[in-house]
Amino acid sequence: MVAPFARTVVGWTLVAFLSISVIELLLFGRLEPIRYLPGAIGGGIGLTAADRLVGVSLPRV
């Protein structure tokens, strides 16, 4: 039970981190990954909670 939850948190954290990084790079032309880490972790936790409530995941084939 903990392993799938941890995988989901890590997955959504990576999505949040990459999204923040790409937006920052495109808008401001800079990349400072250490600054994005707290926001990405918070975003990953929030997206995991939303995924559990709404079911944001892709359907399994």
N, C-alpha and C positions, 0 to 999 in steps of 0.2 A: 504494500500500500504506500509506503514511503518512497520507494524507488520511482514509480510512475509520477508521483507528485513532484519529486525533486527533478526528474527529467523535464517535466512541463515547466517548472520555474526556470530552469537553466535555459531551456529553449526560448521561452518568451523573453528572458533577459538578454539573450543574444540578439533576438529580433529588435528589441528596444535599443540596444547599444548600437547596432548597425544602422538603424533608422536615424538616431540622433547624430551619429558620425557623418552619415551621408548628407543629411540636411545641413549640418554645420559646415561641411566641406563645400557644398554647392552654394550656400548663401554667403558665407563669410570667407571662404578660401583658406580656412585653417583647420587643423586636426589636432586636438588635444585630448587624447583618449582617457587620461586619468581624471579629467574634469567630468566626463560623462558617466563614470562608473556608478556613483550614488544614484543618479537619475535613472540609469538603466536598470539597476537592481530594484528600485522602487517601481519602475514601469513593468518589470518582469513579474513582480508580485501582484501588481494591480491587474495586469493582463491575465495572469493565472486565475485570479479570483473571478474576473469577468468570463473567462473561458468555462469555469466550473458552473457559473450561473446561467450563461446564455448558450454555451456550446459553440464557440467560435471556430473550433477545429474543423479541418477538412474531413469530409466523410471518407471512411475506409472502403477501399474497393476490394 
